[in-house]
Amino acid sequence: MWKSGLLVVASLLLIFSLQNVALANEDNEEAYLIVEENQDLLVSFMKENNIPIDKVYSSFSIISANLTKTEMDLVKSKFPTSKIQSNRTYEQSKDTELQSVKSVRAMGEITTPYAGTGVKVAVLDSGVDTEHRDIKVRGGYCSFTNECAPGIPYDDDNGHGTHVAGIIAALNNSTGIVGIAPNVDLYSIKALNMFGVGTTNSLIDGIEWAIKKKIDILNLSITTDQNDNALKMALNAAYQKGILLVGSAGNNGELANKSVMYPAKYDTVIAVSAVNPNLTKLKESAMGPEVEIAAPGGQIFSTYPIEWDFFDGKVDGYTHLSGTSMATPHVTGVLALYKERFPSKTNAELRNLINENTRDLGPPGRDPIFGHGLIQYVKNLPNLVTFQIKNSTGKVFLTPTKPGDIKIQTNGKQINPTNGQWEVYGVAGAKEIVVTALDANGKAFTEKQFIQLKRPQFKDVNNRQSFSEALGFMSNKNQIKGFNDDTFRPYSDITRAEAAALIGRALNFSAAPTKTIFKDVPTSSFASGYIQAAVDAKIISGFSDGTFRPGAYVTRAEMAILISKTFKLEATQTKSFTDVNAGMAAFDAISKLTASGVTIGYSDGTFRPYDRMTRADFTVFSARAQNDFFK
């Protein structure tokens, strides 16, 4: 029989608070909430004066609107008793970090921005609580025929698997604790029943599922004292498929037979022993030459199914447990961080990496109690590529500190250097790049790195969004700007005035206020100079009634005309769309956009010429028209 290694119990109640943080105010336009008892009258007044309304909360006599200072003064003059306040945002308090991660150097301030993102980790155990507020289970499998959990079959009806899972992957969600690698794709393989007991069949069935699911790391906090050839064969197959296997050495350290238990005893499995908070050997931890690495295992605080959380009298979904079962997920979590950071390294290479960077606790070198030593997350590893970074608006310049055969990718596209220097576009914050270089032995390796851009800074844009590089490029050229509340509002539809300003900046038109030929574009408009210059250049025109309609939204067809004229695109071929025909005014412009690679339309064969353009889409199309890298 196979069983989990459950030892000790205690619990802790966590208390959280909210912090109120006010948003920065806009200059020309701010997000406001207007409290006015005469709401209907206020709505009519705002509509009559063309003051846009975001939302009317009739239940609260509140109106949400983005107002310029002029518009706000106008509202105040008409409704002096109204209460106008800026919109505010609120932030939750942070999670409690596992105390044990300090000894393995896996604290958030060291591991950030790595969090196991994209790494597939499976816990082969008693299941994982799928309803726990601090755990997100991507999926799972129950390898039993008649002993699966009720409801979701891979749920946890014992508690052991949930505790293990929390150490690895408790969410960074402002409640409870945060695991070592909170962003992993976590899977539950229920191979132990509600009593914490499994069979050879249930284990190898679960391992086969992990192989088919292409799991990266398999946590095995399970033990037996008997060799099992079928299990050994299954683990060999998993290891050959590239899966990292991490197993608990066992909790028989106080018995006459203190040797490492199975499956950790197999050479395909990383055998993990346990230490106390003071880094001495946990007395229950097994010993033997198979011990490969040590990790914290004494009184570890982690997640637990709330229906089973009765050990300490605090029914809060968290408790303390001890044993090599708790040490094992510490190693799994650190490996997940490294797997994200070095995606091209094999399971054997990652295994060597942790063994070569331990904290030696016993006699010099490997020993039967601590193996190579205490698992450590090492931020500054030797022989890695580092850069001198120079920031500019919307981009950074990267210069390697040492010459070498280096390649850099962003968003799956390779960047070509100029004079040994790379230019990377984006917005303020962490920007992911993938660096490929040669190690000391001449072998290529890949590292995911994060570089910091300082500007432009938008509260509603980050470098994970697909348009962020194009936005960085356009910002660097001073062709596009955000709002004075530090937002960009990427998914808002772009207006004709905003589009005119964008193309005007691209063509270096003057931004000076100018009298226009349109009766609805006053000289005071931020876009008046751009609009009149674009009219003079025959790029844009107004309507037959003498208006320009600066607040109207730009359609995809209008966008095609504007961009094709602005950047003088040529049509070398025509792509047919089911909703575009030669009789349309924008037909030639759409053909030029598709021929130039600015857009290929939608996968259903349509162009959707009358759909509105968002600010993000207009930014991307403009960037593509100017630089082939963004196509």
N, C-alpha and C positions, 0 to 999 in steps of 0.2 A: 504494500500500500504506500501511496505517496501522501504527504501531509505538509501543511504550512507550519512555520515556526513561530508560534505566538507565545509571548512571554509575560510582559508586565503591563500595568495599566494605571493611568491617572489622566486628568483632563484639565482643560483651561477654557474659561469663558472670555471671549474677546468683545470689546466694546468699540463702537465706531461713532464718528461724528462727521458732520457736513461742514464744509468751509465755503463761505460765500466770496466769490471773486468777481468784481465788477469788470465789464468789458470796457475796452478803450473806446472813447467817443470818436465819432466821425467828425470831419471838418466840414465838408460841404454837404454831407448827407449822413444822418444817424438813424439807427433803429430805435424807435420810441414806442412806448405804450401810453395811450391817452385815456384817462379816466374822465368821462363826461356823462352826467345824468341825462342830458338832452342829446342822446346818442344819434337819434334819427336826424335831428337838425344838423349835427356835426357832420354826419355822413353826406348829407345833401350839400353842405357848404364845401366840403373837400372835393366832391365831384364837380361842382360848379367852377371851382378854381383849379381843376386838373391836378389835384394833389393825390397821388396814388395811395390806395389803401391795401395793405397786405391781408388783413383779416379783421372781421367784426365779431367781437365776442358779446352777443346780445344778452347772454345770461349774466355778464358781469359789468355791462356798460363800459366795456373797454374796446379800444381800437388799436390795432398794431399797424404801424406805418413807418416807412423810411422817409425822413423829412430833411430838407435843407434848412439852414438857419432862417432863410427868408420865409419858407413855408411854416416853420414852427412859430415865428413871430406873428405871422398872419393868423394862425389858429389861436394864439394867445390873445391877440387883439380882439378877436370876435368872441372868444369864449374865455374870459379872464379867470373864471372860477375853475376851469378844468385843471386836472393834475397831469402833468407830462413827465414821464421818467424814462431814462435810457433802459434799454434791454439789459438784462444781467444774466450771467451764467454761474453755475454752481459746480464745485468739484467735490468728489467724495474723498474720504480719508484713505490712506494706503493700507495694503495688507501687512500682516505681521510676517516677517521673514523667519524662516526656520533657523533656529539657533545653531543647528548642526552644520549649516552651510559655511559658517565662518571658518571652521577648521579646514575645510576643503577648498577655500578661496573661491566659492561660487556665489558670493553675494551679488546682488543686482548691480551695485555700482561698479563691479569688476566685469561681470559677464555681459552687461548691456553693451550693444544692442542685440546680442545673440540671446535667443530664448527657445531654441529648438524648432524654429519655424520651418515647416515643411518636412520634418523628420517623423517617420512613422514608427511609433513605439507601441508594443503590445505587452500587456501584463498577463502572463499565463498563471492563473491563480484561482481564487474562489469567485471571480467576477469583479466588477467595479460598479459601485452605486451610480446608476444612470440618472438619478434624480437629485444627487447631491449638488447644492448650490455652488460649490467650489470646484467642481470637476465637469469637464465636457468630454463625453465619450463619443468618438466619431462613428463607432460601430463595433461589432464584435461577433462572437461565435460561442456557442455552448457545445462542448464535445461529448456531452452525456446523452443518453437516450431517454432516461426517465428521471434524471435528477437535476434538470435545468431549473432556474429560478422561475417562479410564476410571473406572468406578464412578459417582460423582456427577458429572454432566456439567458443572456449573458450578464444579467444583473447580479449583484452581490447579496447572498443570503447568509454570509458568514462574518464579513468585516475585514478580513485579512487583506484581500486584494485591494479594497478601497484605501486602506492605510498606506499600502505600497504605492498605489497610483498617485496619492496626494503628494508624497515626497518628490516624485518625478514631475508632476504636472498640475498641481493645484493652481487654479487660475489667478492671474493678476487682475482681480475684479473688485477690489475694495471690500472684500469680506474674508474673514478667516485667515488663511495662510497663503503664501505664494510658493509654488514648487520651484525646483532648480531650473526646469525647462518648461515654463508654463504654456508655451505656444506649440508644443508638439501635437501631432495628430495621434491622439490616444485611442487605443483599441483594447477591448476587454476580451480575453479568451478564458471562458469559464471551464477549467479542467479539474477543479476541486469542488466537491459538493458542499452542502450547508454545514457539514461537520469538519470541513477542511481536509477532506480525504479524496484522492483521485486514484486512477489506475493507469497502467501502462497504455492501455488503449485510449483513455481520455487525453493523456498527454501527447501521444504521437499524433492523434487526430487534430489536436490543437496546433501542434507544430506544423502539420501539413497545411492547415488553413493559413498560418503565418507565412509560409513559403508562397502560397498562391496569392496572398494579399500583398506580397513584396514588402513585408515589414523590414525596417532597418535594424531595430534593436528589440530583442525579446528578453524581458525580465523574468527570471525563474527563481522566485523566492520560495522554493519547494525543496524537500529533502527526503532521502531514504538511505538506509545503510546497505542496500543490496544493489549489486551490479545488474544492469538491465540492458541486454544486448539490443533489443528492439528500439529502446529509447536512444541508445548510443548511436544507432544507425540513423535514426530520424534527425538527431542533432548534427551528425556529420553532414547530412544532406543540406540542412539549413545553413550550416557554416559555409559549405561549398557554394551556396547561393548568395553569399555575401552578408548574411545576417549576423550581427553581433549578439552573442549569447552571454548573459550575465547571470550568475547563479550564486545562491547563498552557500557558504561553506558548511553550515550546519551549527546546531546549538547543543552539541554533545561534549562540550569542552570540560564539563565537570565529571564525565563518566570515564571509565577505564579506557574505553576506546575513544580517543579524542580526535581520530583522523577525519579528514574532510569527507563529507558525505556526497552522494550522487544527487543530481547530475553534475554538480560543480567539480567533481573529481575527474570528469572527462576533460581531455586536453582542448577540446573545442570550446569549452565554457570558461569564462573568467570567474575564478573562484574568489569570493569576497568574504573576508573575515570582518569582525566587528570590534570597535573600540568604544570605550566610555567617553563622556565629555572631557575628561582630563587626559585623553589619548592613551590610557592604559588599556590592556586587553580586556574586553568584555569576558567575564569568567566563563560564560556559556559558549563562547565562540570556539569552533573547532580549530584544530592545528594540523599541519602537515605540509609536505613539499609542494602540494598542489595549490596552496594559498597563493594567489597572484597579487592581490591588492587588498588594502584595508579601507574601511569607511566607518563613519559614525553609526552606532547601533544601540546605544544606551539611552533609554527614555526619550524616544523620538516622538515629537508631537505632530500628528497628521490627521487627515480626514478619516471619518468613520461613519458608517450608515447610522442615521439617527435612531432608527428603531432598535439597534443593537447597542447603542451608546449608554449603557447603564453601569459601567465599571466604577466611575468616580462620582456618580450622583448628579452630574451636569449633562443634561441631555441637549447637547449643542452641535453634535455632528463632528466632534474632534476628540481625540484622546491620545495618551502616551502608550507606546509599545516599545519593547526592546527585543533585540535578536539580530542574527545575521540577515533575516528577512528584511529588516529595516535598513541595514547597511547596503544591501544589494541595489536598491533603487537610487541611492546616492551616486553610485558608479554609473548606472543607466542614465541618470540625469546629466552628469558631466559629459558622458559620451554623446548624448543628444546635442549638447552645445557644440562640441567639436565636429559632429557630423554636419551640422548646419554650416559651420565656419569653413570646413574643408570638405566640400561635397564630393570631390573626386577621390578622396582617400578610401582605400578598401577597409574591410573589417579588420584585417590583419594589421594594416598600417595604423589605424586608430587605436588598436589594442597596444601596439608598440608605443604609440604616442603617450598614452596614460602611464604605462609602465616606466617610461624614461623620464617622467616629470612628477614623481611622487615626493612626498616628504618622508624621509627614512626615519622610522620609529624604533627599530630594533638594532641588532648588530649591523655593521656596514654591509650593504648588499642585501640580497634576497634572503629571507628567513622564513621558517615555518609558521610563525605567528602573524606577521604583518605582510608577508610576501615582499614585493618591491617597496612597499611603504604605503602611506596614507594618500588616497586619491586627491589630486589637486587640479583645479582649473588654472592654467597658466595663460595669462593674457599676452605677455611679451615673449613669445617663443623665438629661439634663435633661427637665423637663416631665412626669415620672412622678408617679403618686399615691403619697404616703407617709403613714404613719399614726403617731400617738401611740398606744402600746400599753400597756394596763394589764392586768396578769395577775391572775386569780383562780383558785381551784381549779376545774379543768375547763373554763374558758373565758377568753377575752380580750375586752377592750373596745377597739374600733378607732375612733379619732377622726381624720379627715383633717387634715393640717397646713394644707391650703388648701381652701377651699370649692369645690364644683364639682358637676357632674352625674355622680355616681358610683354604680355598681351593684356589688354583691359577691355572688358565688356560692360555695357549697361543695358538692361532690359533685353538681353539676348543678342545685342548688336555690338560688333567689335568697333572700337574707336581707334582710328589711325593717329599716331603721334605726329607732331610737327617739331622737328629739331629736338627730338628726345623728350618732348613734353606733351602731355595729354590734356585736352579740355573736356570737362564734364559739366553738363548743364543740369540745372534743377532749381529748387526753391530752398529757403532756409530750413535747416534740419539735417538729419542723417540721410545720406544718399548711398544706396547699395551699389557697389561695383564688384565685379568678379575679376580677380587677378590671377593670371597663369604665368608661372615662372619655372625655373629649374632649381632643384634642391642641390645640396652639396655633392650628391652622387650623380648629378646630371639628369635626374628623372623629373619629368614635368609634374607639377602639382598645382592645384587650384585652391585659392582661398577667397571666401566671400569677405570683403572688407566694407566698412562704412566710413565715409568721409563726411565732414560737416560743412555745409554751406551756410553763410551768414545772412544772405539776403537774395531775393526779396522775401519778406516774411508775411505770410498770410495765415490767418487763424483757421481757414477752411480748406487749405491745400497742404498736402504733404508729398514727399517724393515717391510714395507708393502708388500714386495716381498716375494713370497712363499719359496724361497731358502735361505732367510737371516739367519734363525736359523741354518741351516746346515753349512752355510758359517762361522757363528760365532763359531760353534763347531770345524770346521776344522782349523780356524785361531787360536783358543785357543790351539789346539794341534800343532800349527806351521807346519801344513801340506800343507797349501796353502797360496799363497801370491798374492797381486795385482801388479800393475805396478807403476813405480815411478812418474807417473802423478796423483797418488791417484785415479786411476780407477781400477775396477776389470774386466770390459768388459765381463759381464756374458753371453751375447748372442753370443759372438765370439766362433767359433769352437775351440776346444782344440787340440793342436798339440801333436805329439808323444813325443817330448822332454818335454813338459809341463806335460803330463801324467806320464812320467817316473819320473820327479821330485816329483810329488805328491805322487806316491806310494813309492818312495824312502824315503821321509820324514816320511810317515806312518810307515815304517819299520826301521826307524832310521839309514838308510844308510848314509855314509859320503857324505857331499856336496863338499869335496875337489876336485878340478879339477884333472882328471885322463885321461891317455891315453886309448883310447878305441880300440876295434877291427874293428871299422867301419871307412871307409875312408872319410865319410862325417860328422864325429863328431870330431872336433878338441878338443884338451885338453882344449882350452880356453872357450869352450861352457859351459854355466851355468849349463847344465844338464849332462856333461860328466861323473862325478863321479856316479851320480844316474843311468845313462844308463848302465855303465859297471857293477855296483853292481847288477842291476836287471838282466842283462844277466848271471852273475855268479850264481845268485839264480834261474836261469831257469824260470824267470817270463816273460821276453820279449826276442824277437829275432829279427834279422835283415832280410834282403832279400838276395836272392841267388847271387846278384851282389856285395855283400860285403858292401852294404849301410844300414843305419838305417832310412834314410829319416826323420830327426828330425822335419822338417817343415810340413810334411804331416799331415793331420787331422785324428783323431781317429774316427772310426765308432762305432756304438752300439755293433756290434759283437766283435770287438777288445776290447771295454770297458769291455764286459762280461768276456772275457778271463783274462784281467789284474786284475780286481777286484776279481774274483773267486780265482785266484792264490795268489794274495797279502794277502787276508784275509782268505784263506783256507776254502772257503765255501763248504758245502756238499749238495748234492741233495737227498732229502728224498721223493720227488715226482716230477712228470714231468707235466708241463703245456704245452699243445699243442698250437702252433701258426700256422696260415695259411701260413706264409712265412718262417717257420723254419722247417728243416727236419733233420733226423738222419745222413745224409751224410755230413752235414756242419761241418767244423772244430770247430765252436763255439757252437755246439749243446749242449755238456755237460755243458759248462760254462753258457749258457743261462738258462739251466735247474736249475743250482745251484743258479743263481741270483733270479729266480722266486720262487724257493722253500724256499729261505732264506728271502723272503719278500722285497728284494732290489728293485724290480720292478715287476709289473704285466702286463706290455705291454700296448697296446692301447685298447680302448673300441671296436674297430672293429675287435679284435681278432688277430691283427698283432703285431710283435715285431719290424719290420723295421730294420733288422740287418745292412743294408748298409747305413742308415742315419748317418750323422755326429753327434758327441756329442758336446754340448756346454759346456763351462766352468761351467755354473751353474748346468747343469744336472750331469756332472761328480762329482761335489762337493756334490750334494744331494745323489747320489748313493754311494759314498765313505762314507759319514756320516751314511747312513742306514746300510752299511755293518759293521760298528763299534758300533752303538748304536741303540737299538730298538726304542727309543723315536722318531726317525725321520722316521720310517716306517709308 
